[in-house]
Protein backbone atom coordinates (compact mmCIF):
# COMPACT_ATOMS: atom_id res chain seq x y z
CA UNK A 1 0.00 0.00 0.00
CA UNK A 2 1.60 3.29 -1.08
CA UNK A 3 0.24 6.19 0.90
CA UNK A 4 3.29 8.41 0.84
CA UNK A 5 1.50 10.94 -1.37
CA UNK A 6 -1.29 11.23 1.21
CA UNK A 7 1.10 11.96 4.08
CA UNK A 8 3.63 14.18 2.30
CA UNK A 9 5.10 16.60 4.84
CA UNK A 10 2.36 15.84 7.36
CA UNK A 11 2.97 16.08 11.07
CA UNK A 12 0.65 14.18 13.39
CA UNK A 13 0.19 14.37 17.12
CA UNK A 14 0.22 10.98 18.86
CA UNK A 15 -2.17 11.63 21.72
CA UNK A 16 -0.75 9.15 24.20
CA UNK A 17 1.68 9.37 27.08
CA UNK A 18 2.29 5.61 27.02
CA UNK A 19 5.85 5.05 25.77
CA UNK A 20 5.15 1.48 24.70
CA UNK A 21 2.19 2.51 22.53
CA UNK A 22 4.16 5.41 21.06
CA UNK A 23 7.07 3.19 20.06
CA UNK A 24 4.79 0.58 18.48
CA UNK A 25 2.78 3.12 16.50
CA UNK A 26 5.88 4.93 15.26
CA UNK A 27 7.49 1.60 14.32
CA UNK A 28 4.46 0.43 12.32
CA UNK A 29 4.07 3.79 10.58
CA UNK A 30 7.81 4.18 9.91
CA UNK A 31 7.50 3.40 6.15
CA UNK A 32 5.20 6.40 5.63
CA UNK A 33 6.23 9.97 5.13
CA UNK A 34 5.15 11.27 8.54
CA UNK A 35 6.55 13.36 11.34
CA UNK A 36 5.28 12.93 14.90
CA UNK A 37 4.81 15.14 17.92
CA UNK A 38 3.73 13.86 21.31
CA UNK A 39 1.97 15.27 24.33
CA UNK A 40 5.17 15.78 26.30
CA UNK A 41 6.92 17.66 23.49
CA UNK A 42 4.02 20.08 23.11
CA UNK A 43 3.32 20.23 26.86
CA UNK A 44 -0.25 19.09 26.41
CA UNK A 45 -1.88 17.51 29.45
CA UNK A 46 -3.80 14.26 29.27
CA UNK A 47 -7.59 14.75 29.46
CA UNK A 48 -9.85 13.10 31.99
CA UNK A 49 -10.70 9.75 30.41
CA UNK A 50 -14.22 9.55 31.79
CA UNK A 51 -15.76 7.52 28.99
CA UNK A 52 -17.24 4.08 29.62
CA UNK A 53 -15.89 2.46 26.45
CA UNK A 54 -12.63 2.34 24.50
CA UNK A 55 -14.14 4.39 21.69
CA UNK A 56 -15.36 7.15 23.99
CA UNK A 57 -11.96 7.51 25.61
CA UNK A 58 -10.13 7.44 22.28
CA UNK A 59 -12.37 10.23 21.00
CA UNK A 60 -11.75 12.29 24.13
CA UNK A 61 -7.99 11.96 23.69
CA UNK A 62 -8.04 12.68 19.95
CA UNK A 63 -10.21 15.79 20.26
CA UNK A 64 -8.22 17.13 23.21
CA UNK A 65 -4.93 16.60 21.39
CA UNK A 66 -6.15 18.24 18.19
CA UNK A 67 -7.60 21.19 20.10
CA UNK A 68 -4.36 22.00 21.90
CA UNK A 69 -1.92 21.15 19.09
CA UNK A 70 -3.71 22.28 15.93
CA UNK A 71 -2.43 19.08 14.30
CA UNK A 72 -4.12 16.02 12.82
CA UNK A 73 -4.24 13.73 15.82
CA UNK A 74 -4.09 9.98 16.29
CA UNK A 75 -5.30 8.61 19.62
CA UNK A 76 -5.21 5.05 20.90
CA UNK A 77 -7.33 3.57 23.66
CA UNK A 78 -6.65 -0.08 24.23
CA UNK A 79 -6.61 -2.72 26.90
CA UNK A 80 -7.00 -6.31 27.97
CA UNK A 81 -10.44 -7.93 28.22
CA UNK A 82 -10.75 -11.14 30.24
CA UNK A 83 -14.03 -13.00 29.86
CA UNK A 84 -13.95 -14.71 33.27
CA UNK A 85 -13.35 -11.36 34.98
CA UNK A 86 -16.46 -9.81 33.41
CA UNK A 87 -14.35 -7.96 30.88
CA UNK A 88 -11.84 -6.55 33.38
CA UNK A 89 -9.44 -4.85 33.34
CA UNK A 90 -10.90 -3.38 30.12
CA UNK A 91 -10.75 0.41 29.90
CA UNK A 92 -8.98 0.46 33.26
CA UNK A 93 -6.10 -1.73 32.04
CA UNK A 94 -3.37 0.86 32.66
CA UNK A 95 -4.61 1.54 36.18
CA UNK A 96 -5.97 -1.85 37.20
CA UNK A 97 -4.01 -2.17 40.44
CA UNK A 98 -4.26 1.55 41.29
CA UNK A 99 -4.16 4.90 39.51
CA UNK A 100 -0.35 5.10 39.30
CA UNK A 101 0.26 1.38 38.81
CA UNK A 102 3.29 0.01 37.00
CA UNK A 103 2.99 -2.78 34.44
CA UNK A 104 4.34 -5.24 37.01
CA UNK A 105 1.75 -4.18 39.60
CA UNK A 106 -1.09 -4.51 37.11
CA UNK A 107 0.11 -7.98 36.11
CA UNK A 108 0.32 -9.12 39.71
CA UNK A 109 -3.17 -7.78 40.41
CA UNK A 110 -4.49 -9.63 37.36
CA UNK A 111 -2.82 -12.86 38.47
CA UNK A 112 -4.32 -12.44 41.95
CA UNK A 113 -7.80 -11.92 40.48
CA UNK A 114 -7.47 -15.06 38.37
CA UNK A 115 -6.09 -17.21 41.17
CA UNK A 116 -8.79 -16.00 43.58
CA UNK A 117 -11.26 -17.60 41.17
CA UNK A 118 -9.23 -20.79 40.93
CA UNK A 119 -8.01 -20.01 37.41
CA UNK A 120 -4.53 -20.62 36.02
CA UNK A 121 -5.50 -19.37 32.54
CA UNK A 122 -8.55 -17.76 30.94
CA UNK A 123 -9.80 -16.65 27.53
CA UNK A 124 -8.95 -13.04 26.79
CA UNK A 125 -8.32 -10.56 24.06
CA UNK A 126 -6.50 -7.30 23.59
CA UNK A 127 -8.70 -4.54 22.17
CA UNK A 128 -7.50 -1.43 20.31
CA UNK A 129 -9.53 1.57 19.21
CA UNK A 130 -7.78 4.20 17.12
CA UNK A 131 -9.28 7.59 16.35
CA UNK A 132 -7.76 9.95 13.77
CA UNK A 133 -9.17 13.43 13.44
CA UNK A 134 -8.15 16.24 11.13
CA UNK A 135 -8.91 18.91 13.74
CA UNK A 136 -10.72 19.26 17.07
CA UNK A 137 -14.13 19.85 15.47
CA UNK A 138 -13.81 17.11 12.86
CA UNK A 139 -17.40 15.78 12.50
CA UNK A 140 -16.26 12.59 10.80
CA UNK A 141 -13.12 11.21 12.46
CA UNK A 142 -11.72 7.94 11.18
CA UNK A 143 -12.20 5.15 13.69
CA UNK A 144 -10.52 1.75 13.52
CA UNK A 145 -10.97 -1.13 15.96
CA UNK A 146 -9.37 -4.55 16.24
CA UNK A 147 -9.04 -7.44 18.66
CA UNK A 148 -6.23 -9.93 19.29
CA UNK A 149 -7.55 -13.17 20.77
CA UNK A 150 -5.66 -15.46 23.12
CA UNK A 151 -5.48 -16.36 26.79
CA UNK A 152 -4.09 -14.89 29.98
CA UNK A 153 -1.84 -17.07 32.10
CA UNK A 154 -0.51 -16.79 35.64
CA UNK A 155 3.12 -17.50 34.79
CA UNK A 156 4.67 -14.37 33.19
CA UNK A 157 7.22 -15.06 30.48
CA UNK A 158 9.20 -12.94 28.01
CA UNK A 159 11.08 -9.65 27.97
CA UNK A 160 9.67 -7.87 24.91
CA UNK A 161 6.66 -5.60 24.64
CA UNK A 162 4.97 -3.87 27.54
CA UNK A 163 1.81 -3.92 29.64
CA UNK A 164 0.23 -7.35 29.96
CA UNK A 165 2.33 -8.92 27.18
CA UNK A 166 4.17 -11.32 29.57
CA UNK A 167 0.88 -12.98 30.57
CA UNK A 168 -0.91 -12.91 27.21
CA UNK A 169 -0.59 -16.32 25.57
CA UNK A 170 -0.80 -16.39 21.77
CA UNK A 171 -1.95 -19.92 20.79
CA UNK A 172 -0.92 -19.63 17.13
CA UNK A 173 2.65 -18.75 18.13
CA UNK A 174 2.81 -20.99 21.23
CA UNK A 175 4.36 -18.22 23.31
CA UNK A 176 3.42 -15.04 25.13
CA UNK A 177 3.20 -11.65 23.42
CA UNK A 178 6.35 -10.71 25.33
CA UNK A 179 8.25 -13.52 23.60
CA UNK A 180 7.38 -12.35 20.08
CA UNK A 181 9.75 -10.33 17.94
CA UNK A 182 8.64 -6.77 17.31
CA UNK A 183 8.19 -7.53 13.61
CA UNK A 184 5.78 -10.42 14.24
CA UNK A 185 3.92 -8.63 17.00
CA UNK A 186 3.36 -5.55 14.86
CA UNK A 187 1.83 -7.72 12.14
CA UNK A 188 -0.61 -9.70 14.29
CA UNK A 189 -1.38 -7.57 17.33
CA UNK A 190 -4.57 -5.63 17.99
CA UNK A 191 -2.68 -2.36 17.40
CA UNK A 192 -1.09 -3.59 14.19
CA UNK A 193 -4.47 -4.74 12.87
CA UNK A 194 -6.17 -1.48 13.84
CA UNK A 195 -3.46 0.62 12.17
CA UNK A 196 -3.84 -1.43 8.98
CA UNK A 197 -7.59 -0.74 9.01
CA UNK A 198 -6.97 2.96 9.66
CA UNK A 199 -4.50 3.23 6.77
CA UNK A 200 -6.97 1.55 4.42
CA UNK A 201 -9.63 4.05 5.47
CA UNK A 202 -7.23 6.94 4.86
CA UNK A 203 -6.47 5.54 1.42
CA UNK A 204 -10.17 5.49 0.53
CA UNK A 205 -10.62 9.03 1.81
CA UNK A 206 -7.67 10.22 -0.26
CA UNK A 207 -9.17 8.67 -3.40
CA UNK A 208 -12.38 10.64 -2.91
CA UNK A 209 -10.72 13.87 -1.92
C-alpha angles and dihedrals in degrees: 000000000000111000099150091112090056094053100038109150092345122151118201131192114229101212098208135096092199107110093201093054092045093053093047094048093046091047094051093045094044094106091061127083097253139132120206136211124186137206094259094051092052094037093237116157122228113255125236104273096214098150121118096221138045091250094052092051093045090053091049091052095044095049093045092049094048092047094054099036104037087221134117101268134211117197129185127201113178142148150150121286118198115191096206091052092056091257096311138180085026115135089002093058096119092049102032097127094036139322096279097035123153122225090256092053092049091050092050091049090051092050090049091051091051095046092047086062093047093253127140093178137006140185112269144154138204113234126202128188118185123191122191119187130180093215140346094275096044104146093197111041118177112250125192127181133184141167132213111205126210140103138283118233134193096229109076115215136174138041103230129089125018142251114030095347094114091061100037109099116206107204095196091056097035092226141077123275087251090061095055123099114248090246094056094041093052090053099049107025127105090251094048091050093047092050090051090053091047093051091050090052091050090051091054091047091051091052091055096042 
